[in-house]
Amino acid sequence: MLGRKKNDADAAVQDAPSSTMTAADVGQEPDEGKKGRPTPKRREAEAKNRRPLVQNDRKAAARENRVKASEARAKMNEAMVTGDDRYLPARDKGPVRRYIRDYIDARWNLGEFFLPVSLAVVLVILFLGNRPELAIYVILGLYAVVLIAVVDAVITASIMKRKLVAKFGVGKIPRGSVLYAVMRAFQIRRTRMPKPQVKRGEYPS
């Protein structure tokens, strides 16, 4: 009898529903969405920690760019004096541009005297304010200088074009090369940039 009662009690315990129920047993989903999600305070703290790094990176990049730009300007300024083709501006780079500069710098160009003569004429006219008959002759002289300079520029352009074609070929002459030569011919020699690398009479081969 005692053995049968004990067995019946064990069976009753096994058949009884468990009092401990999980969330899945009652039809509720586990609150997994909130796990690992940073709270607003945590998100703000992380943002504050990241901002200084970004600002520092931008400042460092800007500082590096300024240093590189300064070095590039220094090299370009030095090249304008030494004629180093590697660091010259794009308009002055290349063997064609170098040939033009050397040829113009080697010859006497009437155009380079245009600015000094014009300045001298203005000063003379100011001093001859009471002598208009003499001022007229001075102005006519200035017109003569301008005409001669223009004729010399046309001759220079023609010679320059012929020499460039003979040395480099038609297809290898950059556009604006003749104008580049004429503009340099009208500049005073010591103010030309890049600086002349040849003396008078030292024409390029």
HUKAWO-V296403 format. One record per pair of residues at least 6 apart in sequence whose C-alpha atoms are under 8 Angstrom apart, sorted by the first residue. I is the first residue (numbers start at 0). GAP is how many residues later the second one is. D is the distance in Angstrom with one decimal. If there is no record, write none. Layout:
# HUKAWO-V296403
I|GAP|D / I|GAP|D
This chain:
# HUKAWO-V296403
22|6|6.4 / 22|7|6.4 / 23|6|7.3 / 71|15|7.9 / 74|12|6.1 / 75|11|5.1 / 75|12|5.6 / 75|13|7.2 / 77|6|8.0 / 78|6|7.0 / 78|7|7.9 / 78|8|5.8 / 78|9|5.8 / 78|115|7.6 / 79|8|6.5 / 79|113|6.1 / 79|114|4.3 / 79|115|6.1 / 80|112|7.7 / 80|113|6.0 / 80|114|5.2 / 81|112|7.9 / 81|113|7.2 / 81|115|7.6 / 82|111|6.3 / 82|112|7.0 / 82|114|7.1 / 84|7|7.9 / 84|8|5.7 / 84|9|6.9 / 85|7|7.6 / 90|6|8.0 / 91|6|7.3 / 91|102|7.8 / 95|68|7.5 / 95|72|7.6 / 95|77|6.8 / 95|78|7.8 / 95|81|7.9 / 96|80|7.2 / 98|105|6.6 / 99|60|7.5 / 99|77|7.8 / 99|80|7.9 / 99|81|6.0 / 100|80|7.1 / 100|83|7.5 / 100|95|7.2 / 101|94|7.0 / 101|95|6.9 / 101|96|6.2 / 101|100|8.0 / 101|101|6.6 / 101|102|6.3 / 102|100|5.4 / 102|101|6.1 / 103|77|6.8 / 103|80|7.1 / 103|81|6.1 / 104|80|7.9 / 104|84|7.2 / 104|91|6.0 / 104|92|7.9 / 104|93|6.6 / 104|94|7.1 / 104|95|6.7 / 105|92|6.3 / 105|93|5.8 / 105|94|4.2 / 105|95|4.8 / 105|96|5.3 / 105|97|5.4 / 106|93|5.8 / 106|94|6.0 / 106|96|7.7 / 107|92|7.4 / 108|43|7.3 / 108|76|5.8 / 108|77|7.4 / 109|38|7.4 / 109|39|5.3 / 109|42|6.5 / 109|75|7.9 / 109|76|7.6 / 110|38|4.8 / 110|39|7.4 / 110|41|7.3 / 110|42|7.0 / 110|74|5.8 / 110|75|4.2 / 110|76|7.2 / 111|73|6.0 / 111|74|4.4 / 111|75|5.0 / 111|76|4.8 / 111|77|7.0 / 112|73|7.6 / 112|75|7.0 / 113|31|7.0 / 113|32|6.9 / 113|35|7.1 / 113|72|7.2 / 114|73|7.9 / 116|25|7.4 / 116|28|8.0 / 117|24|6.7 / 120|17|6.5 / 120|18|7.2 / 120|21|6.9 / 123|11|7.7 / 123|14|7.7 / 124|10|5.5 / 124|13|7.4 / 127|6|7.0 / 127|7|6.1 / 128|6|7.6 / 152|29|6.0 / 152|32|7.5 / 155|25|8.0 / 155|26|7.1 / 156|21|5.7 / 156|22|7.6 / 156|24|7.1 / 156|25|6.4 / 159|18|6.7 / 159|21|7.5 / 160|17|6.4 / 163|6|8.0 / 163|9|7.1 / 164|8|7.4 / 183|8|7.1 / 188|7|7.5 / 189|6|7.9
